[in-house]
Amino acid sequence: MLSPYVGIGVGFQLSHVEKTHVGGRRVREGVGGGSSLLGAAGLDLVVPAFDPVRLFAEARAGNTTDLWKRKGGNFQTDQIDGFTGMAGVRLHF
């Protein structure tokens, strides 16, 4: 039996940026933080013989605002958008 689902979530993120120098000068701090928004849609496949194990496939779209401070300057923001997909096994209990 297929069971569709949708979801939405909000979160907090911390990021570490490896390249903080451009042309020999530091352009940003190596650590930033911000908020994120996530939307998800997917399908659960219930296999009665293996209950409570469920197979799933899911697509996600997200947006993250990365807030950081330029060295010796003002706070800056970066918008990071992306799409991901995944499939796997869930154990319901």
Backbone torsions as a table, in degrees:
resi	resn	phi	psi	omega
1	MET	NA	129.1	177.2
2	LEU	-89.8	136.6	179.1
3	SER	-129.6	106.1	-179.6
4	PRO	-76.6	155.5	176.7
5	TYR	-150.3	156.5	172.5
6	VAL	-133.5	157.2	179.0
7	GLY	-156.5	162.9	176.6
8	ILE	-142.0	146.5	179.8
9	GLY	-150.9	160.0	174.1
10	VAL	-125.2	155.7	-177.8
11	GLY	-157.4	-179.4	177.5
12	PHE	-124.3	141.1	-179.7
13	GLN	-133.1	147.2	169.3
14	LEU	-116.4	139.4	-179.9
15	SER	-130.8	148.3	175.1
16	HIS	-118.5	124.6	-176.8
17	VAL	-106.6	122.7	-178.5
18	GLU	-69.8	-44.6	-175.7
19	LYS	-97.0	99.1	179.7
20	THR	-108.7	1.1	-179.2
21	HIS	-118.1	139.5	174.0
22	VAL	-134.3	126.5	178.8
23	GLY	59.6	33.3	177.3
24	GLY	83.8	-1.2	178.5
25	ARG	-121.9	147.4	-179.0
26	ARG	-77.1	125.9	-177.3
27	VAL	-108.1	-13.8	178.1
28	ARG	-160.2	162.1	174.3
29	GLU	-72.0	153.9	-177.9
30	GLY	-76.1	-17.6	-177.8
31	VAL	-122.8	134.6	177.2
32	GLY	-134.6	175.1	178.9
33	GLY	-153.5	169.4	179.7
34	GLY	175.6	-161.0	-178.8
35	SER	-119.4	160.0	179.3
36	SER	-139.3	154.1	178.3
37	LEU	-128.5	133.8	-175.6
38	LEU	-131.4	136.1	170.9
39	GLY	-120.4	139.7	-178.0
40	ALA	-137.2	149.1	174.0
41	ALA	-145.1	140.7	-177.8
42	GLY	-165.1	-175.8	179.0
43	LEU	-130.9	133.1	169.1
44	ASP	-100.0	138.0	174.6
45	LEU	-113.3	112.7	178.8
46	VAL	-88.3	123.0	177.2
47	VAL	-109.1	102.6	-173.3
48	PRO	-51.4	-36.0	-178.6
49	ALA	-67.3	-20.1	-177.7
50	PHE	-118.3	19.7	179.5
51	ASP	-59.0	133.1	16.7
52	PRO	-97.9	23.0	178.0
53	VAL	-83.3	134.9	178.6
54	ARG	-130.4	139.9	172.5
55	LEU	-90.1	148.5	179.2
56	PHE	-144.8	155.7	170.9
57	ALA	-134.7	136.8	-172.3
58	GLU	-143.9	144.7	173.3
59	ALA	-118.7	138.2	-179.5
60	ARG	-129.8	144.1	172.7
61	ALA	-126.9	134.0	-177.1
62	GLY	-141.2	160.0	175.9
63	ASN	-138.1	131.4	178.7
64	THR	-125.0	135.8	172.3
65	THR	-102.3	116.5	-179.7
66	ASP	-99.4	115.4	-179.2
67	LEU	-101.9	127.4	-180.0
68	TRP	-148.3	163.9	-178.5
69	LYS	-112.9	125.2	176.1
70	ARG	-65.6	139.1	-179.4
71	LYS	-56.0	117.1	179.6
72	GLY	73.8	16.1	-176.0
73	GLY	-138.7	-155.4	-177.1
74	ASN	-86.4	168.1	174.0
75	PHE	-70.9	143.1	-179.8
76	GLN	-125.5	157.5	174.4
77	THR	-128.7	148.6	172.7
78	ASP	-123.2	140.1	174.2
79	GLN	-101.8	127.5	-179.6
80	ILE	-121.6	114.7	179.1
81	ASP	-109.9	153.2	177.3
82	GLY	-168.9	163.5	176.4
83	PHE	-125.6	140.3	175.0
84	THR	-137.5	159.2	174.2
85	GLY	-136.8	150.0	178.4
86	MET	-153.5	159.8	175.0
87	ALA	-142.0	151.1	-179.1
88	GLY	-178.8	-158.0	-177.1
89	VAL	-124.2	135.7	175.8
90	ARG	-117.1	146.2	175.2
91	LEU	-114.8	113.9	179.4
92	HIS	-96.1	132.7	177.4
93	PHE	-143.0	NA	NA
